[in-house]
Amino acid sequence: MKKHIILGICGLIIAILSGCNYMQIREGEDDMSVQDAKFEEDGEINFQLLGSYEVDTSGIRNNYHNIAEDDPFTFFWQERNLERLQEFADVYNVTLPDFGIDFDNYRDNYLVITFGRKLAGLRLIDQWHGHLFAEIIFAEEYQGQIMYLYIMDNILLYPPDMGRHAFYIMRGSERVYYGHTVGFVMTAP
């Protein structure tokens, strides 16, 4: 009987200590910063503009997000392959142009499209549970009906609706912060 009590107490102590360690680990994960993440030295993500294309954004504006024709917006989307990019276009009611690009040459890259502004910079800034979050910087000049197509490093950024992406638009040499979501961002004219 004495043995059972001692074993029970030892089991209880182990359970309490394990629970404390689990809570400390969980709290530490939420606070993970760039210093704890396994990134390149400077965190820069390589990307290259493949082309810019004039597209009709009225489907996005009217059917999906009710954005007035005069309201500038900026949009960022990352996909793995051209077929998935076409699925994205179908959902957002955008007719993709004929890119005239051999995408087989970019199998080891991600495709990125932006509407409204050119991409000026991409940099990894955070990691949480294996998901990567970026600082996404756009050029100042607004081009409302232009879609830009890029290839970028083989790095999957976490879905934008979860936040944690730092979204900026350049204003001269100043970066203006617009929030943590890289979907539609309403911007000042």
VEXTIGU-818604 format. One record per residue: residue in three letters; x, y, z of N, C-alpha, C, O in turn. Coordinates in nm, 2 decimals, padded with zeros to 4 digits. Layout:
% VEXTIGU-818604
(pt "ALA"; (X; Y; Z); (X; Y; Z); (X; Y; Z); (X; Y; Z))
...
% end
This chain:
% VEXTIGU-818604
(pt "MET"; (00.08; -00.12; 00.00); (00.00; 00.00; 00.00); (00.09; 00.13; 00.00); (00.06; 00.22; -00.07))
(pt "LYS"; (00.19; 00.12; 00.08); (00.28; 00.24; 00.09); (00.35; 00.26; -00.05); (00.37; 00.38; -00.09))
(pt "LYS"; (00.38; 00.15; -00.12); (00.44; 00.16; -00.25); (00.35; 00.23; -00.35); (00.40; 00.32; -00.42))
(pt "HIS"; (00.22; 00.20; -00.34); (00.12; 00.26; -00.43); (00.11; 00.41; -00.41); (00.09; 00.49; -00.50))
(pt "ILE"; (00.11; 00.45; -00.28); (00.10; 00.59; -00.25); (00.23; 00.67; -00.30); (00.21; 00.78; -00.36))
(pt "ILE"; (00.35; 00.61; -00.28); (00.47; 00.67; -00.33); (00.47; 00.68; -00.48); (00.50; 00.79; -00.53))
(pt "LEU"; (00.43; 00.58; -00.55); (00.42; 00.58; -00.69); (00.32; 00.68; -00.74); (00.34; 00.75; -00.84))
(pt "GLY"; (00.21; 00.69; -00.67); (00.10; 00.79; -00.71); (00.15; 00.93; -00.69); (00.13; 01.01; -00.78))
(pt "ILE"; (00.22; 00.96; -00.58); (00.28; 01.09; -00.56); (00.39; 01.12; -00.67); (00.39; 01.23; -00.72))
(pt "CYS"; (00.47; 01.03; -00.70); (00.57; 01.05; -00.80); (00.51; 01.08; -00.94); (00.55; 01.17; -01.01))
(pt "GLY"; (00.40; 01.00; -00.97); (00.33; 01.02; -01.10); (00.27; 01.16; -01.10); (00.27; 01.23; -01.20))
(pt "LEU"; (00.21; 01.20; -00.99); (00.15; 01.34; -00.98); (00.26; 01.45; -01.00); (00.23; 01.54; -01.07))
(pt "ILE"; (00.37; 01.43; -00.94); (00.48; 01.53; -00.95); (00.53; 01.54; -01.10); (00.55; 01.64; -01.15))
(pt "ILE"; (00.54; 01.42; -01.16); (00.59; 01.42; -01.30); (00.48; 01.48; -01.39); (00.52; 01.56; -01.48))
(pt "ALA"; (00.35; 01.46; -01.36); (00.25; 01.52; -01.44); (00.25; 01.67; -01.43); (00.23; 01.74; -01.53))
(pt "ILE"; (00.26; 01.72; -01.31); (00.26; 01.86; -01.28); (00.38; 01.93; -01.35); (00.37; 02.03; -01.41))
(pt "LEU"; (00.50; 01.87; -01.34); (00.62; 01.92; -01.40); (00.61; 01.92; -01.55); (00.65; 02.01; -01.62))
(pt "SER"; (00.55; 01.81; -01.61); (00.53; 01.81; -01.75); (00.44; 01.91; -01.80); (00.46; 01.98; -01.90))
(pt "GLY"; (00.33; 01.93; -01.73); (00.23; 02.04; -01.76); (00.30; 02.18; -01.76); (00.27; 02.26; -01.84))
(pt "CYS"; (00.38; 02.20; -01.66); (00.45; 02.33; -01.65); (00.54; 02.36; -01.77); (00.54; 02.46; -01.83))
(pt "ASN"; (00.62; 02.25; -01.80); (00.71; 02.26; -01.92); (00.63; 02.29; -02.04); (00.67; 02.36; -02.13))
(pt "TYR"; (00.51; 02.22; -02.06); (00.43; 02.23; -02.18); (00.38; 02.38; -02.19); (00.39; 02.44; -02.30))
(pt "MET"; (00.34; 02.43; -02.08); (00.29; 02.57; -02.08); (00.40; 02.67; -02.11); (00.38; 02.76; -02.18))
(pt "GLN"; (00.52; 02.64; -02.06); (00.63; 02.73; -02.09); (00.66; 02.73; -02.24); (00.69; 02.83; -02.30))
(pt "ILE"; (00.66; 02.61; -02.29); (00.69; 02.59; -02.44); (00.59; 02.66; -02.52); (00.62; 02.74; -02.61))
(pt "ARG"; (00.46; 02.64; -02.49); (00.35; 02.71; -02.56); (00.36; 02.86; -02.55); (00.34; 02.93; -02.65))
(pt "GLU"; (00.39; 02.91; -02.44); (00.40; 03.06; -02.42); (00.52; 03.11; -02.50); (00.51; 03.21; -02.56))
(pt "GLY"; (00.63; 03.03; -02.50); (00.75; 03.07; -02.58); (00.73; 03.07; -02.73); (00.78; 03.16; -02.80))
(pt "GLU"; (00.64; 02.98; -02.78); (00.62; 02.97; -02.92); (00.55; 03.10; -02.97); (00.57; 03.15; -03.08))
(pt "ASP"; (00.45; 03.15; -02.89); (00.38; 03.27; -02.93); (00.47; 03.39; -02.94); (00.43; 03.48; -03.01))
(pt "ASP"; (00.58; 03.39; -02.87); (00.66; 03.51; -02.86); (00.79; 03.49; -02.95); (00.88; 03.57; -02.95))
(pt "MET"; (00.79; 03.38; -03.04); (00.90; 03.36; -03.12); (00.93; 03.48; -03.21); (00.84; 03.53; -03.28))
(pt "SER"; (01.05; 03.53; -03.21); (01.09; 03.64; -03.29); (01.19; 03.60; -03.40); (01.23; 03.49; -03.41))
(pt "VAL"; (01.22; 03.70; -03.48); (01.31; 03.67; -03.59); (01.45; 03.62; -03.54); (01.52; 03.54; -03.62))
(pt "GLN"; (01.49; 03.65; -03.42); (01.62; 03.61; -03.37); (01.61; 03.45; -03.35); (01.71; 03.39; -03.36))
(pt "ASP"; (01.49; 03.40; -03.32); (01.48; 03.26; -03.30); (01.46; 03.18; -03.42); (01.48; 03.05; -03.42))
(pt "ALA"; (01.42; 03.24; -03.53); (01.39; 03.17; -03.65); (01.51; 03.14; -03.73); (01.62; 03.20; -03.71))
(pt "LYS"; (01.50; 03.04; -03.82); (01.61; 02.99; -03.90); (01.60; 03.05; -04.04); (01.56; 02.99; -04.13))
(pt "PHE"; (01.65; 03.18; -04.05); (01.65; 03.25; -04.18); (01.79; 03.27; -04.23); (01.89; 03.24; -04.17))
(pt "GLU"; (01.79; 03.31; -04.36); (01.92; 03.36; -04.41); (01.97; 03.48; -04.33); (01.89; 03.53; -04.25))
(pt "GLU"; (02.09; 03.52; -04.34); (02.15; 03.62; -04.26); (02.06; 03.75; -04.26); (02.03; 03.80; -04.15))
(pt "ASP"; (02.03; 03.80; -04.38); (01.95; 03.92; -04.38); (01.80; 03.90; -04.40); (01.73; 04.00; -04.39))
(pt "GLY"; (01.76; 03.78; -04.42); (01.61; 03.75; -04.44); (01.56; 03.79; -04.57); (01.44; 03.77; -04.60))
(pt "GLU"; (01.64; 03.84; -04.66); (01.59; 03.89; -04.79); (01.54; 03.77; -04.87); (01.60; 03.66; -04.88))
(pt "ILE"; (01.42; 03.79; -04.94); (01.37; 03.69; -05.03); (01.39; 03.74; -05.17); (01.36; 03.85; -05.21))
(pt "ASN"; (01.45; 03.66; -05.25); (01.48; 03.70; -05.39); (01.35; 03.69; -05.48); (01.28; 03.59; -05.46))
(pt "PHE"; (01.33; 03.79; -05.56); (01.22; 03.78; -05.65); (01.26; 03.86; -05.78); (01.35; 03.94; -05.78))
(pt "GLN"; (01.19; 03.82; -05.89); (01.22; 03.88; -06.02); (01.09; 03.91; -06.09); (01.00; 03.82; -06.10))
(pt "LEU"; (01.08; 04.03; -06.15); (00.96; 04.06; -06.23); (00.97; 03.99; -06.36); (01.07; 04.00; -06.43))
(pt "LEU"; (00.86; 03.91; -06.39); (00.86; 03.84; -06.52); (00.78; 03.93; -06.63); (00.81; 03.92; -06.75))
(pt "GLY"; (00.69; 04.01; -06.58); (00.62; 04.09; -06.67); (00.50; 04.17; -06.61); (00.46; 04.14; -06.49))
(pt "SER"; (00.46; 04.27; -06.67); (00.34; 04.35; -06.63); (00.23; 04.34; -06.74); (00.27; 04.34; -06.86))
(pt "TYR"; (00.11; 04.33; -06.70); (00.00; 04.31; -06.79); (-00.12; 04.40; -06.75); (-00.15; 04.41; -06.63))
(pt "GLU"; (-00.18; 04.45; -06.85); (-00.31; 04.53; -06.82); (-00.42; 04.43; -06.81); (-00.44; 04.34; -06.90))
(pt "VAL"; (-00.50; 04.44; -06.70); (-00.61; 04.35; -06.68); (-00.73; 04.43; -06.63); (-00.72; 04.54; -06.58))
(pt "ASP"; (-00.85; 04.37; -06.64); (-00.97; 04.43; -06.60); (-00.99; 04.39; -06.45); (-01.01; 04.27; -06.43))
(pt "THR"; (-00.99; 04.48; -06.36); (-01.00; 04.45; -06.22); (-01.15; 04.47; -06.17); (-01.17; 04.46; -06.05))
(pt "SER"; (-01.24; 04.50; -06.26); (-01.38; 04.52; -06.22); (-01.44; 04.40; -06.15); (-01.52; 04.42; -06.06))
(pt "GLY"; (-01.40; 04.28; -06.20); (-01.46; 04.16; -06.13); (-01.42; 04.16; -05.98); (-01.50; 04.12; -05.90))
(pt "ILE"; (-01.29; 04.19; -05.96); (-01.25; 04.19; -05.82); (-01.32; 04.30; -05.74); (-01.38; 04.28; -05.63))
(pt "ARG"; (-01.33; 04.42; -05.80); (-01.38; 04.54; -05.74); (-01.53; 04.52; -05.71); (-01.58; 04.55; -05.60))
(pt "ASN"; (-01.61; 04.48; -05.81); (-01.75; 04.48; -05.80); (-01.81; 04.35; -05.74); (-01.90; 04.36; -05.66))
(pt "ASN"; (-01.76; 04.24; -05.78); (-01.83; 04.11; -05.75); (-01.78; 04.06; -05.61); (-01.85; 03.98; -05.55))
(pt "TYR"; (-01.66; 04.10; -05.57); (-01.60; 04.03; -05.46); (-01.58; 04.12; -05.33); (-01.61; 04.08; -05.22))
(pt "HIS"; (-01.53; 04.24; -05.36); (-01.50; 04.32; -05.24); (-01.57; 04.46; -05.24); (-01.54; 04.54; -05.15))
(pt "ASN"; (-01.65; 04.49; -05.34); (-01.72; 04.62; -05.34); (-01.63; 04.74; -05.33); (-01.66; 04.83; -05.25))
(pt "ILE"; (-01.53; 04.74; -05.40); (-01.43; 04.85; -05.40); (-01.47; 04.94; -05.52); (-01.49; 04.90; -05.63))
(pt "ALA"; (-01.49; 05.07; -05.48); (-01.54; 05.16; -05.58); (-01.43; 05.18; -05.69); (-01.31; 05.16; -05.67))
(pt "GLU"; (-01.47; 05.21; -05.81); (-01.38; 05.22; -05.93); (-01.27; 05.32; -05.90); (-01.16; 05.29; -05.95))
(pt "ASP"; (-01.29; 05.42; -05.83); (-01.19; 05.53; -05.81); (-01.10; 05.50; -05.69); (-01.00; 05.56; -05.67))
(pt "ASP"; (-01.14; 05.40; -05.61); (-01.06; 05.37; -05.49); (-00.93; 05.28; -05.53); (-00.95; 05.17; -05.58))
(pt "PRO"; (-00.82; 05.33; -05.50); (-00.70; 05.25; -05.53); (-00.69; 05.13; -05.43); (-00.73; 05.14; -05.32))
(pt "PHE"; (-00.64; 05.02; -05.48); (-00.62; 04.90; -05.39); (-00.49; 04.83; -05.43); (-00.45; 04.84; -05.55))
(pt "THR"; (-00.44; 04.76; -05.34); (-00.32; 04.69; -05.37); (-00.34; 04.54; -05.33); (-00.41; 04.52; -05.22))
(pt "PHE"; (-00.29; 04.45; -05.40); (-00.32; 04.31; -05.38); (-00.20; 04.23; -05.40); (-00.12; 04.25; -05.49))
(pt "PHE"; (-00.18; 04.12; -05.32); (-00.07; 04.03; -05.32); (-00.12; 03.89; -05.32); (-00.20; 03.86; -05.24))
(pt "TRP"; (-00.07; 03.80; -05.41); (-00.11; 03.66; -05.40); (00.01; 03.58; -05.44); (00.08; 03.61; -05.54))
(pt "GLN"; (00.03; 03.47; -05.37); (00.14; 03.38; -05.40); (00.08; 03.24; -05.44); (-00.01; 03.19; -05.37))
(pt "GLU"; (00.14; 03.18; -05.54); (00.09; 03.04; -05.58); (00.21; 02.96; -05.63); (00.32; 03.01; -05.66))
(pt "ARG"; (00.19; 02.83; -05.63); (00.30; 02.74; -05.66); (00.31; 02.71; -05.81); (00.42; 02.70; -05.86))
(pt "ASN"; (00.19; 02.71; -05.88); (00.20; 02.68; -06.02); (00.09; 02.76; -06.10); (00.00; 02.82; -06.04))
(pt "LEU"; (00.10; 02.75; -06.23); (00.01; 02.83; -06.31); (-00.13; 02.78; -06.30); (-00.23; 02.86; -06.31))
(pt "GLU"; (-00.16; 02.65; -06.29); (-00.29; 02.60; -06.28); (-00.36; 02.66; -06.15); (-00.48; 02.70; -06.16))
(pt "ARG"; (-00.29; 02.66; -06.04); (-00.35; 02.72; -05.92); (-00.37; 02.87; -05.94); (-00.46; 02.92; -05.88))
(pt "LEU"; (-00.28; 02.93; -06.01); (-00.30; 03.08; -06.03); (-00.43; 03.10; -06.12); (-00.50; 03.20; -06.09))
(pt "GLN"; (-00.45; 03.01; -06.21); (-00.58; 03.02; -06.29); (-00.70; 03.00; -06.20); (-00.80; 03.07; -06.22))
(pt "GLU"; (-00.69; 02.91; -06.11); (-00.80; 02.89; -06.01); (-00.83; 03.01; -05.93); (-00.94; 03.05; -05.91))
(pt "PHE"; (-00.72; 03.08; -05.88); (-00.73; 03.20; -05.81); (-00.80; 03.31; -05.90); (-00.89; 03.37; -05.85))
(pt "ALA"; (-00.76; 03.32; -06.03); (-00.82; 03.41; -06.12); (-00.97; 03.39; -06.14); (-01.05; 03.48; -06.14))
(pt "ASP"; (-01.01; 03.26; -06.14); (-01.15; 03.22; -06.16); (-01.23; 03.27; -06.04); (-01.34; 03.32; -06.05))
(pt "VAL"; (-01.17; 03.24; -05.92); (-01.24; 03.28; -05.80); (-01.26; 03.43; -05.79); (-01.37; 03.48; -05.75))
(pt "TYR"; (-01.16; 03.51; -05.83); (-01.17; 03.65; -05.82); (-01.22; 03.72; -05.95); (-01.21; 03.84; -05.96))
(pt "ASN"; (-01.26; 03.64; -06.05); (-01.32; 03.69; -06.17); (-01.23; 03.78; -06.25); (-01.26; 03.89; -06.29))
(pt "VAL"; (-01.10; 03.73; -06.26); (-01.00; 03.80; -06.34); (-00.96; 03.72; -06.46); (-00.93; 03.60; -06.44))
(pt "THR"; (-00.96; 03.78; -06.58); (-00.91; 03.70; -06.69); (-00.76; 03.72; -06.70); (-00.71; 03.84; -06.72))
(pt "LEU"; (-00.68; 03.62; -06.69); (-00.54; 03.62; -06.69); (-00.49; 03.64; -06.84); (-00.55; 03.58; -06.93))
(pt "PRO"; (-00.39; 03.72; -06.86); (-00.34; 03.73; -07.00); (-00.26; 03.61; -07.04); (-00.23; 03.53; -06.96))
(pt "ASP"; (-00.23; 03.60; -07.17); (-00.14; 03.50; -07.21); (00.00; 03.55; -07.18); (00.06; 03.64; -07.24))
(pt "PHE"; (00.07; 03.49; -07.08); (00.19; 03.54; -07.03); (00.31; 03.52; -07.13); (00.40; 03.60; -07.13))
(pt "GLY"; (00.30; 03.42; -07.21); (00.40; 03.39; -07.31); (00.53; 03.35; -07.24); (00.64; 03.39; -07.29))
(pt "ILE"; (00.53; 03.28; -07.13); (00.64; 03.25; -07.05); (00.64; 03.09; -07.03); (00.54; 03.04; -07.01))
(pt "ASP"; (00.76; 03.03; -07.04); (00.77; 02.89; -07.02); (00.78; 02.87; -06.87); (00.89; 02.88; -06.81))
(pt "PHE"; (00.67; 02.83; -06.80); (00.67; 02.82; -06.66); (00.75; 02.70; -06.61); (00.78; 02.68; -06.49))
(pt "ASP"; (00.78; 02.60; -06.70); (00.86; 02.49; -06.67); (01.00; 02.53; -06.62); (01.06; 02.46; -06.54))
(pt "ASN"; (01.04; 02.65; -06.67); (01.17; 02.70; -06.62); (01.17; 02.74; -06.48); (01.28; 02.77; -06.42))
(pt "TYR"; (01.05; 02.76; -06.42); (01.04; 02.81; -06.28); (00.97; 02.71; -06.19); (00.91; 02.76; -06.09))
(pt "ARG"; (00.99; 02.59; -06.21); (00.93; 02.48; -06.13); (00.97; 02.49; -05.98); (00.89; 02.45; -05.89))
(pt "ASP"; (01.09; 02.54; -05.96); (01.14; 02.54; -05.82); (01.12; 02.68; -05.76); (01.18; 02.71; -05.66))
(pt "ASN"; (01.03; 02.76; -05.81); (01.00; 02.89; -05.75); (00.85; 02.90; -05.73); (00.77; 02.82; -05.77))
(pt "TYR"; (00.81; 03.00; -05.65); (00.67; 03.04; -05.63); (00.64; 03.15; -05.73); (00.73; 03.23; -05.76))
(pt "LEU"; (00.52; 03.16; -05.77); (00.47; 03.27; -05.85); (00.40; 03.37; -05.76); (00.33; 03.33; -05.67))
(pt "VAL"; (00.42; 03.50; -05.79); (00.35; 03.60; -05.71); (00.29; 03.70; -05.81); (00.35; 03.73; -05.91))
(pt "ILE"; (00.16; 03.73; -05.78); (00.10; 03.84; -05.86); (00.06; 03.95; -05.77); (00.03; 03.93; -05.65))
(pt "THR"; (00.08; 04.07; -05.82); (00.03; 04.19; -05.74); (-00.05; 04.27; -05.84); (-00.03; 04.27; -05.96))
(pt "PHE"; (-00.15; 04.34; -05.79); (-00.23; 04.43; -05.86); (-00.21; 04.57; -05.80); (-00.20; 04.58; -05.68))
(pt "GLY"; (-00.20; 04.67; -05.89); (-00.20; 04.81; -05.84); (-00.06; 04.86; -05.82); (-00.04; 04.98; -05.85))
(pt "ARG"; (00.03; 04.79; -05.77); (00.16; 04.84; -05.74); (00.27; 04.73; -05.76); (00.24; 04.61; -05.75))
(pt "LYS"; (00.39; 04.78; -05.80); (00.50; 04.69; -05.81); (00.55; 04.65; -05.68); (00.54; 04.72; -05.58))
(pt "LEU"; (00.60; 04.53; -05.67); (00.67; 04.48; -05.55); (00.80; 04.54; -05.54); (00.88; 04.54; -05.63))
(pt "ALA"; (00.84; 04.60; -05.42); (00.96; 04.67; -05.41); (01.06; 04.59; -05.31); (01.18; 04.61; -05.32))
(pt "GLY"; (01.00; 04.50; -05.23); (01.09; 04.42; -05.14); (01.01; 04.31; -05.07); (00.89; 04.33; -05.04))
(pt "LEU"; (01.08; 04.20; -05.04); (01.03; 04.09; -04.96); (01.14; 04.05; -04.86); (01.25; 04.03; -04.90))
(pt "ARG"; (01.10; 04.04; -04.74); (01.20; 04.00; -04.64); (01.13; 03.92; -04.53); (01.03; 03.96; -04.48))
(pt "LEU"; (01.19; 03.81; -04.49); (01.13; 03.72; -04.38); (01.15; 03.80; -04.25); (01.26; 03.85; -04.22))
(pt "ILE"; (01.05; 03.80; -04.17); (01.06; 03.87; -04.04); (01.02; 03.79; -03.92); (01.05; 03.82; -03.81))
(pt "ASP"; (00.95; 03.68; -03.94); (00.90; 03.60; -03.83); (00.87; 03.46; -03.87); (00.85; 03.43; -03.99))
(pt "GLN"; (00.86; 03.37; -03.77); (00.83; 03.23; -03.79); (00.75; 03.19; -03.67); (00.78; 03.22; -03.55))
(pt "TRP"; (00.64; 03.11; -03.69); (00.56; 03.07; -03.58); (00.51; 02.93; -03.62); (00.44; 02.92; -03.72))
(pt "HIS"; (00.54; 02.83; -03.54); (00.50; 02.69; -03.57); (00.54; 02.65; -03.71); (00.46; 02.58; -03.78))
(pt "GLY"; (00.65; 02.69; -03.76); (00.70; 02.65; -03.89); (00.64; 02.73; -04.01); (00.68; 02.71; -04.12))
(pt "HIS"; (00.55; 02.83; -03.98); (00.50; 02.92; -04.08); (00.58; 03.04; -04.09); (00.63; 03.10; -03.99))
(pt "LEU"; (00.61; 03.09; -04.21); (00.69; 03.21; -04.23); (00.61; 03.33; -04.27); (00.51; 03.32; -04.34))
(pt "PHE"; (00.65; 03.44; -04.21); (00.58; 03.57; -04.23); (00.68; 03.67; -04.28); (00.80; 03.67; -04.25))
(pt "ALA"; (00.63; 03.76; -04.37); (00.72; 03.85; -04.44); (00.69; 03.99; -04.42); (00.58; 04.03; -04.39))
(pt "GLU"; (00.79; 04.08; -04.45); (00.77; 04.22; -04.47); (00.75; 04.24; -04.62); (00.85; 04.21; -04.69))
(pt "ILE"; (00.64; 04.29; -04.66); (00.61; 04.30; -04.80); (00.60; 04.45; -04.83); (00.52; 04.52; -04.77))
(pt "ILE"; (00.69; 04.50; -04.92); (00.70; 04.64; -04.95); (00.66; 04.66; -05.10); (00.71; 04.60; -05.19))
(pt "PHE"; (00.57; 04.76; -05.12); (00.53; 04.80; -05.25); (00.58; 04.93; -05.29); (00.61; 05.02; -05.21))
(pt "ALA"; (00.60; 04.95; -05.42); (00.64; 05.08; -05.48); (00.53; 05.19; -05.45); (00.41; 05.15; -05.43))
(pt "GLU"; (00.57; 05.31; -05.46); (00.47; 05.42; -05.43); (00.37; 05.44; -05.55); (00.25; 05.46; -05.52))
(pt "GLU"; (00.42; 05.43; -05.67); (00.34; 05.46; -05.78); (00.22; 05.36; -05.80); (00.24; 05.24; -05.79))
(pt "TYR"; (00.10; 05.41; -05.81); (-00.02; 05.33; -05.82); (-00.05; 05.31; -05.97); (-00.06; 05.41; -06.05))
(pt "GLN"; (-00.08; 05.18; -06.01); (-00.12; 05.15; -06.15); (-00.24; 05.06; -06.14); (-00.23; 04.94; -06.13))
(pt "GLY"; (-00.36; 05.12; -06.13); (-00.48; 05.05; -06.10); (-00.52; 04.93; -06.18); (-00.57; 04.83; -06.13))
(pt "GLN"; (-00.49; 04.93; -06.31); (-00.53; 04.82; -06.39); (-00.42; 04.73; -06.44); (-00.43; 04.65; -06.54))
(pt "ILE"; (-00.31; 04.74; -06.36); (-00.19; 04.66; -06.40); (-00.17; 04.55; -06.30); (-00.17; 04.57; -06.18))
(pt "MET"; (-00.14; 04.43; -06.36); (-00.10; 04.31; -06.28); (00.04; 04.29; -06.31); (00.09; 04.29; -06.42))
(pt "TYR"; (00.12; 04.26; -06.20); (00.26; 04.23; -06.21); (00.28; 04.08; -06.17); (00.22; 04.03; -06.08))
(pt "LEU"; (00.36; 04.01; -06.25); (00.39; 03.87; -06.23); (00.54; 03.86; -06.19); (00.62; 03.91; -06.26))
(pt "TYR"; (00.56; 03.79; -06.08); (00.70; 03.76; -06.04); (00.72; 03.62; -06.01); (00.63; 03.54; -06.00))
(pt "ILE"; (00.85; 03.58; -06.01); (00.89; 03.45; -05.95); (00.97; 03.49; -05.83); (01.03; 03.60; -05.82))
(pt "MET"; (00.96; 03.40; -05.73); (01.03; 03.43; -05.60); (01.09; 03.30; -05.55); (01.06; 03.19; -05.60))
(pt "ASP"; (01.18; 03.31; -05.45); (01.24; 03.19; -05.39); (01.14; 03.09; -05.35); (01.02; 03.13; -05.34))
(pt "ASN"; (01.18; 02.97; -05.34); (01.09; 02.86; -05.30); (01.06; 02.87; -05.15); (01.10; 02.78; -05.07))
(pt "ILE"; (00.99; 02.97; -05.11); (00.95; 03.00; -04.97); (00.80; 03.02; -04.97); (00.75; 03.12; -05.02))
(pt "LEU"; (00.73; 02.94; -04.90); (00.58; 02.95; -04.88); (00.56; 03.05; -04.77); (00.59; 03.02; -04.65))
(pt "LEU"; (00.49; 03.16; -04.80); (00.45; 03.25; -04.69); (00.32; 03.20; -04.64); (00.23; 03.15; -04.71))
(pt "TYR"; (00.29; 03.22; -04.51); (00.17; 03.18; -04.45); (00.05; 03.25; -04.51); (00.07; 03.37; -04.54))
(pt "PRO"; (-00.06; 03.19; -04.52); (-00.18; 03.26; -04.58); (-00.20; 03.40; -04.52); (-00.20; 03.41; -04.39))
(pt "PRO"; (-00.23; 03.50; -04.60); (-00.24; 03.63; -04.55); (-00.35; 03.66; -04.46); (-00.34; 03.76; -04.38))
(pt "ASP"; (-00.46; 03.58; -04.46); (-00.57; 03.62; -04.38); (-00.54; 03.59; -04.23); (-00.62; 03.63; -04.14))
(pt "MET"; (-00.43; 03.52; -04.20); (-00.39; 03.50; -04.06); (-00.31; 03.61; -04.00); (-00.28; 03.62; -03.88))
(pt "GLY"; (-00.27; 03.71; -04.09); (-00.20; 03.82; -04.04); (-00.05; 03.79; -04.02); (00.00; 03.69; -04.08))
(pt "ARG"; (00.02; 03.88; -03.95); (00.16; 03.87; -03.92); (00.25; 03.91; -04.03); (00.37; 03.91; -04.02))
(pt "HIS"; (00.20; 03.95; -04.15); (00.28; 04.00; -04.25); (00.28; 04.15; -04.23); (00.18; 04.22; -04.22))
(pt "ALA"; (00.40; 04.21; -04.24); (00.41; 04.36; -04.23); (00.40; 04.42; -04.37); (00.48; 04.39; -04.45))
(pt "PHE"; (00.30; 04.49; -04.40); (00.27; 04.54; -04.53); (00.30; 04.69; -04.54); (00.25; 04.77; -04.46))
(pt "TYR"; (00.38; 04.73; -04.63); (00.43; 04.87; -04.65); (00.41; 04.92; -04.79); (00.41; 04.84; -04.88))
(pt "ILE"; (00.39; 05.05; -04.80); (00.39; 05.11; -04.93); (00.49; 05.23; -04.92); (00.49; 05.30; -04.82))
(pt "MET"; (00.58; 05.24; -05.01); (00.68; 05.35; -05.01); (00.62; 05.48; -05.04); (00.53; 05.49; -05.12))
(pt "ARG"; (00.66; 05.58; -04.97); (00.62; 05.72; -04.99); (00.75; 05.80; -04.99); (00.80; 05.84; -04.89))
(pt "GLY"; (00.81; 05.81; -05.11); (00.94; 05.87; -05.13); (01.04; 05.76; -05.07); (01.04; 05.65; -05.11))
(pt "SER"; (01.12; 05.81; -04.97); (01.21; 05.71; -04.91); (01.15; 05.65; -04.78); (01.22; 05.58; -04.71))
(pt "GLU"; (01.03; 05.69; -04.74); (00.97; 05.65; -04.62); (00.88; 05.53; -04.65); (00.80; 05.53; -04.74))
(pt "ARG"; (00.89; 05.43; -04.56); (00.79; 05.31; -04.57); (00.67; 05.34; -04.48); (00.69; 05.36; -04.36))
(pt "VAL"; (00.56; 05.34; -04.54); (00.43; 05.36; -04.47); (00.37; 05.23; -04.44); (00.34; 05.15; -04.53))
(pt "TYR"; (00.34; 05.20; -04.31); (00.29; 05.07; -04.27); (00.14; 05.07; -04.29); (00.06; 05.16; -04.26))
(pt "TYR"; (00.09; 04.96; -04.35); (-00.06; 04.94; -04.37); (-00.12; 04.82; -04.31); (-00.23; 04.79; -04.34))
(pt "GLY"; (-00.05; 04.76; -04.22); (-00.12; 04.65; -04.14); (-00.05; 04.52; -04.17); (00.06; 04.51; -04.23))
(pt "HIS"; (-00.12; 04.41; -04.11); (-00.06; 04.28; -04.12); (-00.12; 04.18; -04.22); (-00.10; 04.06; -04.21))
(pt "THR"; (-00.21; 04.23; -04.31); (-00.27; 04.15; -04.40); (-00.23; 04.19; -04.54); (-00.23; 04.30; -04.58))
(pt "VAL"; (-00.19; 04.09; -04.63); (-00.14; 04.12; -04.76); (-00.24; 04.09; -04.87); (-00.21; 04.08; -04.99))
(pt "GLY"; (-00.37; 04.08; -04.83); (-00.48; 04.07; -04.93); (-00.51; 04.21; -04.98); (-00.41; 04.29; -05.02))
(pt "PHE"; (-00.63; 04.25; -04.99); (-00.67; 04.38; -05.04); (-00.63; 04.48; -04.94); (-00.66; 04.47; -04.82))
(pt "VAL"; (-00.57; 04.59; -04.98); (-00.53; 04.70; -04.89); (-00.58; 04.83; -04.95); (-00.53; 04.86; -05.06))
(pt "MET"; (-00.67; 04.89; -04.89); (-00.71; 05.02; -04.94); (-00.60; 05.12; -04.92); (-00.55; 05.13; -04.81))
(pt "THR"; (-00.57; 05.20; -05.01); (-00.46; 05.30; -05.00); (-00.51; 05.44; -05.04); (-00.61; 05.45; -05.11))
(pt "ALA"; (-00.45; 05.54; -04.98); (-00.48; 05.68; -05.02); (-00.44; 05.70; -05.16); (-00.34; 05.65; -05.21))
(pt "PRO"; (-00.52; 05.78; -05.23); (-00.49; 05.81; -05.37); (-00.35; 05.88; -05.39); (-00.31; 05.91; -05.50))
% end
